[in-house]
Amino acid sequence: MILNGSINYKTQCRVFIHEIKHITDDMPNISYMIGLDIQHTTIEQSADYIAEMICGTNNN
């Protein structure tokens, strides 16, 4: 996993937790395709929720 160093640290943490949630919980159980405009799917919303719970809101 490569994180963008141009974004702030808090956003990097949220992205990291979001992707770790996919790796640990979703990949072993669900086949899915990475694509555009999937932010409203259940697995994406779930990963966002976990990241928010761990890292806090995305407000700078």
Secondary structure by P-SEA (a helix, b strand, c coil): ccccccccaaaaaaaaaaaaaaaccccccbbbbbbccccccaaaaaaaaaaaaacccccc
